[in-house]
Amino acid sequence: MKLLDRDGIRIDEFFRATAEDRVSHDRLIVPPDALEAQLSSREMRQVGVEVSNVASVEELARYFDDLALIAIVFPAYSDGRGFTLARRLRNAGFRGVLRAVGPLIADQFAHALACGFDEIEAPESIVDRQPFEQWRRAGASISLPYQQGYSRATSIFEQRRRGRQGECNA
């Protein structure tokens, strides 16, 4: 897997651990069943959790202050539930790093960023086939979203409505 964000491909500073692992890394990503134990340990480290795209925002919300990262797994590029979960986590107040994990493609980069993702961890085969320059262009391809409240305060529809009101008032 390769990790990329707005600036390019980068090294992943987090280590994935299972519930049984005894590791000494400063940054860990654990499964949900190991989260409570990891956070209650006296070791000072940054902790992330990897969740499915149907995870409960309410269950995760109680850990927001302690989590450095939430990684949302996309089982397929055609399964968009992870985008919805990311938006709901941001709306609920999560300010840490949101990572999309799975076979996303460059064409989904702008939408992922608009939904609140900071980075994408994609299979090497996809990132090798779609170089980062393609991801960068795709990320910048949407100037205004259709959905209100995503990456900008206004949407295309809001701008059109304001334009029509201006014409009517003239």
LUMDREN-445757 format. One record per residue (C-alpha): residue in three letters; x, y, z. Coordinates in steps of 0.25 Angstrom, whole numbers, plus 2048, in hexadecimal, padded with zeros to 3 digits. Example, Ala and Ser with C-alpha at 12.3 -4.5 7.8 and 13.67 -1.06 7.14 Angstrom:
BEGIN
Ala8317EE81F/Ser8377FC81D/
END
This chain:
BEGIN
Met800800800/Lys80480E7FD/Leu80081B805/Leu7FD8287FE/Asp7F8835802/Arg7F68437FB/Asp8068447FA/Gly8098377F4/Ile80D8297F8/Arg813828806/Ile81881E811/Asp80E81881A/Glu81281C828/Phe80881382F/Phe80A804831/Arg7FE7FA830/Ala7FC7F283C/Thr7F37E6840/Ala7EC7E584D/Glu7F67DA851/Asp8037E284D/Arg80C7E8857/Val8137F3850/Ser81B7FF854/His818808848/Asp81581784B/Arg809817841/Leu80080B840/Ile7F3808838/Val7EB7FD840/Pro7DE7F683D/Pro7D27FA845/Asp7D37EE84E/Ala7E17F3853/Leu7DD802854/Glu7D9802862/Ala7E57FB867/Gln7EF80385F/Leu7E9810864/Ser7E980C872/Ser7F7807872/Arg801811879/Glu80A81186D/Met80A81F866/Arg80881D857/Gln7FF82284C/Val7F481884A/Gly7EB81683D/Val7E080C83B/Glu7DC80582E/Val7CD80482C/Ser7C37FE822/Asn7BB808819/Val7AF805822/Ala7B580882F/Ser7AD810839/Val7B081F83B/Glu7AA81F848/Glu7B381484D/Leu7C081A848/Ala7BC82884D/Arg7BF82585B/Tyr7CE823857/Phe7CF82F84E/Asp7D8836858/Asp7E282A859/Leu7E382684A/Ala7ED82C841/Leu7E7824835/Ile7DB81D830/Ala7DD814824/Ile7D181081C/Val7D1804814/Phe7CB804806/Pro7C97F5801/Ala7C77FA7F3/Tyr7C98077EB/Ser7BA8067E8/Asp7B68067F7/Gly7B48147FB/Arg7AF812809/Gly7BD81680E/Phe7BB824808/Thr7AE826810/Leu7B582181D/Ala7C082B81B/Arg7B783681A/Arg7AF832826/Leu7BC83182E/Arg7C083F82A/Asn7B284482D/Ala7B283D83B/Gly7BF84583E/Phe7CB83B83B/Arg7D7844838/Gly7E2839837/Val7E783382A/Leu7DD82C822/Arg7E2821818/Ala7DB81980D/Val7E180B80C/Gly7DE803800/Pro7DD8037F1/Leu7D98117EE/Ile7DD8177E1/Ala7E28257DD/Asp7D48297D8/Gln7CF8287E6/Phe7DA8317EC/Ala7D383E7EC/His7C68387F2/Ala7CE8317FD/Leu7D583E801/Ala7C7845800/Cys7C283B80A/Gly7CD83E814/Phe7D7833811/Asp7E6838813/Glu7EC82C80C/Ile7EA820804/Glu7F1812806/Ala7EF80B7F9/Pro7F57FE7F3/Glu8028007EC/Ser7FC7FA7DF/Ile7F38067DE/Val7FD8117E2/Asp80780B7D8/Arg7FD80B7CD/Gln7F88197D1/Pro8048227D4/Phe80282D7DE/Glu8018387D4/Gln7F48317CF/Trp7EF8317DE/Arg7F38407DF/Arg7EC8447D3/Ala7E083C7D7/Gly7E08437E5/Ala7E08507DF/Ser7D584D7D4/Ile7C98517DC/Ser7C98607DE/Leu7BB8607E5/Pro7B38557EB/Tyr7A58527E9/Gln7A384E7F7/Gln7A2859801/Gly7AC85A80D/Tyr7B7851807/Ser7C4858804/Arg7BE866802/Ala7B386D809/Thr7AB86F7FC/Ser7A78657F1/Ile7A48677E2/Phe7968677E5/Glu7978727F0/Gln79F87A7E6/Arg7948787DB/Arg78987C7E5/Arg7918897E9/Gly79388C7DA/Arg78488A7D7/Gln7808937E3/Gly78A89E7DE/Glu78389E7D1/Cys77589F7D7/Asn7798AB7DF/Ala7808B27D4/
END
